[in-house]
Amino acid sequence: MWPVFDRYYYAPEVGRKLPTVDDRALVFSLSIMVAEWATGLYPFAKKYYSSGPMEDNQVPLALPERLAALLGAGVRLDAEQRPRLKPFLAELDELEQR
């Protein structure tokens, strides 16, 4: 059966049943969604998981520099390099206030 969406939003570690899946997996998904909502474009050159997010094939985001940096950090393949959820949401909130 084909997936409901033709784009993928889940973090690489989710399907691997790793014990290290934490709130940074949610940051990965939120970063993709916010980038797509803000630009109208999926933030990877290819929408299929194995040739987009899994290859870290990001496209430059036509967004304010600070937001682009936050979302870029949120979609890093290595979960340890992503921000935690609470600071991520706090920075998004701060950017919204500006």
SVG drawing of the C-alpha trace seen along z (x, -y; Angstrom):
<svg xmlns="http://www.w3.org/2000/svg" viewBox="-3 -42 29 44">
<polyline fill="none" stroke="black" stroke-width="0.4" points="0.0,0.0 1.3,-3.5 1.8,-6.0 -0.8,-8.7 1.7,-11.4 4.4,-11.4 6.8,-13.3 8.3,-12.1 8.3,-13.9 9.6,-11.4 13.2,-11.4 15.7,-8.8 15.9,-7.2 12.2,-6.5 12.0,-3.5 15.1,-2.0 13.7,-1.3 16.7,-2.9 16.6,-3.4 17.7,-7.0 14.5,-8.3 13.5,-11.4 12.0,-14.8 14.6,-15.6 12.7,-13.3 9.7,-15.6 12.0,-18.6 13.0,-17.0 9.4,-16.5 8.4,-20.0 11.3,-21.6 10.3,-20.0 6.7,-21.0 7.4,-24.6 9.9,-25.0 7.3,-23.7 4.5,-25.9 6.8,-29.0 8.1,-28.5 5.6,-26.3 8.5,-23.9 9.6,-20.6 13.1,-21.4 14.9,-18.5 15.9,-18.2 14.0,-15.0 10.8,-14.1 11.4,-10.4 12.9,-9.4 15.9,-7.4 16.9,-10.2 15.9,-13.3 16.2,-13.4 18.3,-10.2 20.9,-11.8 20.8,-15.1 20.0,-16.6 18.7,-20.0 17.8,-22.9 18.6,-26.4 15.5,-27.9 14.4,-31.4 13.7,-32.5 15.1,-35.0 18.6,-33.8 17.8,-33.0 14.7,-30.9 16.6,-29.1 19.4,-28.3 17.0,-27.0 15.1,-24.8 18.4,-23.6 19.6,-22.5 16.3,-20.8 16.6,-18.5 20.2,-17.3 20.4,-13.6 22.3,-13.1 19.8,-13.6 22.5,-14.6 23.2,-17.7 19.5,-18.8 18.1,-21.2 15.9,-19.8 12.1,-20.5 11.7,-23.0 14.6,-25.4 13.5,-24.9 9.9,-26.0 11.2,-28.9 13.2,-30.2 10.3,-29.8 8.2,-31.7 10.8,-34.4 11.1,-34.7 7.3,-35.0 7.3,-37.9 9.7,-39.9"/>
</svg>
